[in-house]
Amino acid sequence: MAASKKKPVKNLSFGEAVTEVEEILSGLEDDNVDIDKLGEEVRRAVELIQVCRDKLEKTDTEVRQLVKGLQAPAAGDTPDQEDVPF
């Protein structure tokens, strides 16, 4: 698939981004790597990985906040983020 036809990384779901990274890595392992496209493929993979990290961090924060809201702290007790069981 040509880079110009690929969806912008910000419009991809986590699963789509992971799948595309796997496809890029598979292509890089091929003995017939196109040197002219190597930089472009690696750049795209880096962008995809960053999007995945951002989505993971956002989801982690959301889950921690939800779990924190379920916990009933004792009087005067304020649990830290490290107290959340994840």
Buried (B, 14 or more C-beta within 10 A) or exposed (E): EEEEEEEEBEEBEEEBBBEBBEBBEEBEEEEEEEEEEEEEBEEBBEBBBEBBEEBEEEEEEEEBEEBBEEEEEEEEEEEEEEEBEE
